């Protein structure tokens, strides 16, 4: 009798627990699906479009808040300003510790940890990547902007950017020829966690410097940092707003794999428009936001931080595009990869910062007056070096 009464009771209780467990499991499955949907959103076409649109809109807003004209965000220009702030070059008009760059790396680092994609790695032809970073910066500073700024210049009405973008596409196209013929810098190797933290820690240190040595009104130097008193370097949005925007962009760009160079490469090699849709969204969002804010001024002449020597606008971006292609990513993408722990991308970033010092110390960079005294020679030498790299480095069978 005891067994008789206990058995129905136990079975009934088991049934109640089973239904409760099913409800709990259902909620877990629902939460898992929602998390997975959020995690995968930026991998979709709408995700990359959203990323490009956000970058284009925020860049125009940063310009309104104080960043230079048609330079709400320019990775190459901002790394050049950081190089100047550290005293690696002494061009007084381009010296400022740009927090957007640090934010890109920190935001990417946060995203990589949140979604378990922080993978320290390195060792893929570091000296080659360093040299490519140097020449990518030289080419960008002959044009006066990276691919991001070329698109933002177009979104602001600067028609000189069309010539630069054609050059960028030409450089990437040359890179695809090398890809088809076996160009490969080799595989990265897994590294210690601390190795992946090196560039994020450097960027955190860079971020701390202006807090320790803030600018003193009318003074060109504060502690170890140099500050521009005029020119593009003296134009900047509030530090913490720039940092927050940089972190936000770094986060979503890491999720979406946003890359301007990759957009054109994938279009040429594989006829894929996924990344390109993000680039198009950036230009459109920038254009619309500039219109709303009264910052759209179409034409060639008298554009901010721009020159009209079209041959060298084109050639400078051919060099930059080729260097980005051979290195595997545009300057923004290299920062985002660095936040994921990619030491090879970090080497490229440091090469760009050093390249900015070379460009200004040796009069290679352009100005609104035109190409620097030795800029033409630097572009030719850079093209020769990059073609040599692309033609001679092959994947071992």
C-alpha positions in Angstrom: 0.0 0.0 0.0 2.9 2.3 0.8 4.4 1.7 -2.6 0.9 2.1 -4.2 0.3 5.6 -2.6 3.9 6.8 -3.0 4.2 5.9 -6.6 1.3 8.1 -8.0 2.5 10.9 -5.8 6.1 10.7 -7.0 4.9 10.4 -10.6 2.6 13.5 -10.3 5.4 15.5 -8.7 7.8 14.4 -11.4 5.3 15.6 -14.0 5.1 19.0 -12.3 8.9 19.3 -12.2 9.1 18.3 -15.8 6.6 20.9 -17.0 8.5 23.5 -14.9 11.8 22.4 -16.3 10.3 22.6 -19.8 9.2 26.2 -19.2 12.7 27.1 -17.9 14.3 25.4 -20.9 12.0 27.3 -23.2 13.0 30.6 -21.7 16.7 29.6 -21.9 16.2 28.7 -25.6 14.4 32.0 -26.2 17.2 34.0 -24.5 19.8 32.1 -26.4 18.1 32.8 -29.7 17.8 36.5 -28.8 21.5 36.6 -27.8 22.5 34.8 -31.0 20.4 37.2 -33.1 22.1 40.2 -31.5 25.5 38.6 -31.8 25.0 37.8 -35.5 23.2 41.0 -36.5 26.3 42.9 -37.5 27.4 40.0 -39.6 24.3 40.6 -41.8 24.0 43.0 -44.7 21.8 45.3 -42.5 24.5 45.1 -39.8 27.3 46.3 -42.1 25.0 49.0 -43.5 24.1 50.2 -40.0 27.8 50.3 -39.1 28.7 52.4 -42.2 25.7 54.7 -41.6 26.7 55.2 -38.0 30.3 56.0 -38.9 29.2 58.5 -41.6 26.8 60.2 -39.3 29.0 60.4 -36.3 32.0 61.7 -38.3 29.9 64.6 -39.6 28.7 65.3 -36.0 32.3 65.3 -34.7 33.1 67.8 -37.4 30.3 70.0 -36.1 31.6 69.6 -32.6 35.1 70.9 -33.5 37.0 68.3 -35.6 38.6 69.7 -38.8 36.5 70.2 -42.0 35.7 67.0 -43.8 37.8 65.3 -41.2 35.3 64.2 -38.6 37.2 60.9 -38.6 40.4 60.2 -40.5 42.5 57.3 -39.2 45.7 58.3 -41.1 45.3 62.0 -40.2 44.6 61.2 -36.6 47.6 58.9 -36.3 49.7 61.7 -37.8 48.4 64.1 -35.1 49.3 61.5 -32.4 52.8 61.2 -33.9 53.1 65.0 -33.7 51.8 65.1 -30.2 54.5 62.7 -29.1 57.1 64.9 -30.8 58.0 62.3 -33.5 57.6 65.2 -35.9 57.5 68.9 -35.3 54.9 70.1 -37.8 53.2 72.5 -35.4 49.8 72.5 -37.2 49.1 68.8 -36.8 49.9 67.8 -33.2 47.1 66.5 -31.0 46.5 63.3 -29.1 43.3 62.2 -30.9 41.1 60.1 -28.5 39.1 58.6 -31.4 42.0 56.3 -32.3 42.4 55.1 -28.8 38.7 54.6 -28.6 38.7 52.4 -31.7 41.1 50.0 -30.2 39.5 50.0 -26.7 36.0 49.5 -28.2 37.2 46.6 -30.3 38.9 45.1 -27.3 35.6 45.3 -25.3 33.7 43.7 -28.1 36.2 40.9 -28.6 36.1 40.0 -24.9 32.3 40.2 -24.7 31.8 37.9 -27.7 34.8 35.7 -26.9 36.8 36.7 -30.0 40.0 38.0 -28.3 42.6 35.8 -30.0 46.2 36.9 -29.5 48.3 36.1 -32.5 51.2 37.4 -34.6 54.4 36.5 -36.4 53.2 37.0 -40.0 56.1 38.9 -41.7 56.2 41.7 -39.1 59.0 43.8 -40.8 57.0 43.7 -44.1 53.9 44.9 -42.4 55.8 47.7 -40.7 57.2 48.9 -44.0 53.7 48.7 -45.6 52.4 50.8 -42.7 55.0 53.5 -43.4 54.3 53.7 -47.1 50.5 53.5 -46.6 50.8 56.6 -44.4 53.0 58.4 -46.9 50.6 57.8 -49.7 47.6 58.9 -47.5 49.4 62.1 -46.5 50.2 62.9 -50.1 46.5 62.7 -50.8 45.6 64.2 -47.4 43.4 61.4 -46.0 42.9 57.7 -45.5 40.0 55.8 -47.3 37.6 56.9 -44.5 38.4 60.5 -45.1 38.2 60.2 -48.9 34.7 59.1 -48.5 33.9 61.7 -45.9 35.4 64.4 -48.1 33.1 63.2 -50.9 30.1 63.3 -48.4 31.1 66.9 -47.6 31.2 67.9 -51.3 34.9 67.8 -51.9 35.1 66.5 -55.5 38.9 66.0 -55.2 38.0 62.9 -53.3 36.7 61.3 -56.4 40.2 61.3 -57.8 41.6 59.9 -54.6 39.0 57.1 -54.5 39.8 56.2 -58.1 43.4 55.9 -57.0 42.5 53.8 -54.0 40.5 51.4 -56.2 43.5 51.3 -58.6 45.9 50.4 -55.8 43.6 47.7 -54.5 43.2 46.3 -58.0 47.0 45.9 -58.3 46.9 44.1 -55.0 44.3 41.6 -56.3 46.6 40.8 -59.2 49.3 39.8 -56.6 46.7 37.8 -54.6 45.8 35.8 -57.7 49.5 35.0 -58.3 50.0 33.6 -54.8 50.9 36.6 -52.7 50.7 35.7 -49.0 52.5 37.0 -45.9 52.1 33.6 -44.1 49.9 32.5 -41.2 49.9 34.1 -37.8 50.8 32.0 -34.8 48.9 31.8 -31.6 50.5 34.1 -29.0 50.2 34.6 -25.2 47.3 36.7 -23.9 49.7 39.4 -22.8 51.1 39.8 -26.3 47.6 40.6 -27.5 47.2 43.3 -24.9 50.3 45.3 -26.0 48.7 47.7 -28.4 45.6 48.2 -26.3 47.8 49.0 -23.3 49.9 51.4 -25.5 46.7 53.2 -26.6 45.5 53.4 -23.0 48.8 55.0 -22.1 48.4 57.5 -25.0 44.9 58.2 -23.6 46.3 58.9 -20.1 48.8 61.4 -21.4 46.4 64.3 -22.2 44.8 63.8 -18.8 48.1 64.0 -17.1 49.4 66.8 -19.3 46.3 68.8 -20.5 46.8 71.7 -22.9 47.6 75.0 -21.4 46.0 78.0 -23.2 48.5 79.6 -25.5 51.2 77.0 -24.9 52.5 74.6 -27.6 53.8 72.1 -25.1 52.5 70.6 -21.9 54.7 68.2 -20.1 55.8 65.6 -22.7 53.0 66.4 -25.2 52.9 68.9 -28.1 49.7 70.8 -28.9 48.9 72.7 -32.1 47.9 76.3 -31.6 46.5 76.6 -35.1 45.7 74.5 -38.1 43.9 71.1 -38.1 45.6 70.0 -35.0 44.0 72.8 -33.0 40.6 71.8 -34.1 39.0 69.0 -32.1 35.7 67.9 -30.5 35.6 67.6 -26.7 37.9 64.8 -25.5 35.4 62.6 -23.7 32.8 62.9 -26.5 35.4 61.9 -29.1 36.5 59.0 -26.9 33.0 57.7 -26.3 32.2 57.9 -30.1 35.5 56.1 -30.8 34.7 53.3 -28.4 31.2 52.9 -29.9 32.6 52.8 -33.4 35.3 50.3 -32.4 32.7 48.0 -30.8 30.3 47.8 -33.8 33.2 47.8 -36.4 34.7 44.8 -34.7 31.4 43.0 -34.8 30.7 43.8 -38.5 34.3 43.5 -39.8 34.0 46.9 -41.4 36.8 47.5 -43.8 37.0 50.0 -46.7 39.8 48.2 -48.5 38.1 44.8 -48.0 34.9 46.2 -49.6 36.7 46.9 -52.9 38.8 43.8 -52.8 35.8 41.5 -52.3 33.9 43.3 -55.0 36.8 42.8 -57.5 37.8 39.3 -56.5 34.6 37.6 -55.6 31.8 40.0 -56.8 30.6 40.2 -53.3 28.9 43.5 -52.2 28.5 42.8 -48.5 31.3 45.0 -47.2 30.8 47.5 -50.0 27.2 48.1 -48.9 28.7 49.5 -45.6 31.0 51.8 -47.5 28.1 53.1 -49.6 26.1 53.7 -46.4 28.9 55.7 -44.9 29.0 58.0 -47.9 25.2 58.5 -48.0 24.9 59.0 -44.2 27.8 61.5 -44.3 26.2 63.4 -47.2 22.7 63.6 -45.5 24.1 64.6 -42.1 26.4 67.3 -43.7 23.3 68.6 -45.6 21.3 68.8 -42.4 24.2 70.5 -40.5 25.0 72.9 -43.3 28.4 71.4 -43.9 28.0 70.3 -47.5 30.0 72.5 -49.9 30.5 71.0 -53.3 33.4 71.8 -55.6 37.1 71.3 -56.1 38.6 74.6 -54.9 39.1 75.8 -51.3 38.1 72.6 -49.7 39.4 72.1 -46.1 42.8 70.4 -45.8 42.8 69.5 -49.5 44.7 70.2 -52.7 43.9 70.1 -56.4 47.1 68.4 -57.8 45.0 65.5 -59.2 47.8 63.4 -60.5 49.3 63.1 -57.1 46.0 62.8 -55.3 45.5 59.8 -57.5 49.0 58.4 -57.2 49.1 58.9 -53.4 46.0 56.8 -53.0 47.2 54.2 -55.4 50.2 53.7 -53.1 48.0 53.7 -50.0 45.5 51.3 -51.5 48.2 48.9 -52.6 49.8 49.0 -49.2 46.5 48.4 -47.4 45.7 45.5 -49.8 49.0 43.8 -49.2 48.7 44.3 -45.4 45.2 42.9 -45.4 43.1 45.8 -44.2 42.5 49.5 -44.2 43.9 51.6 -41.4 40.6 51.4 -39.4 40.4 47.7 -39.8 44.0 47.4 -38.6 43.1 49.2 -35.4 40.0 47.0 -34.8 42.1 43.8 -35.4 44.7 45.2 -32.9 41.9 45.3 -30.3 41.2 41.6 -31.0 44.8 40.8 -30.1 46.3 40.7 -33.6 50.0 41.7 -33.2 50.5 41.8 -37.0 47.9 44.6 -37.3 49.5 46.3 -34.3 52.8 46.3 -36.2 51.1 48.0 -39.2 49.6 50.6 -36.9 53.0 51.5 -35.5 54.4 51.6 -39.0 51.8 54.2 -39.9 52.6 56.3 -36.8 56.3 56.2 -37.7 55.5 56.8 -41.4 53.7 60.1 -40.3 57.0 61.2 -38.7 58.9 60.5 -41.9 56.3 62.3 -44.0 56.6 65.5 -42.0 60.2 65.4 -41.1 61.3 64.8 -44.7 58.7 67.1 -46.3 56.8 64.3 -48.0 53.3 65.2 -46.8 51.1 67.5 -48.8 49.4 70.7 -47.6 46.5 72.8 -49.0 49.1 74.4 -51.2 50.0 71.1 -52.9 52.4 68.2 -52.7 55.4 68.5 -50.4 58.9 69.0 -51.9 59.8 65.3 -51.8 56.3 63.8 -51.8 56.5 62.8 -55.5 59.7 61.0 -55.1 58.3 59.2 -52.0 55.3 58.0 -53.8 57.4 56.6 -56.7 59.7 54.9 -54.2 56.8 53.5 -52.2 55.2 52.1 -55.3 58.4 50.4 -56.3 58.8 48.9 -52.8 55.2 47.7 -52.6 55.3 46.1 -56.1 58.5 44.4 -55.1 56.8 43.0 -51.9 53.7 41.9 -53.9 55.7 40.3 -56.7 58.3 38.4 -54.6 56.4 37.1 -51.5 54.6 33.9 -52.4 52.8 31.2 -50.5 55.0 28.3 -50.0 53.6 25.1 -51.4 
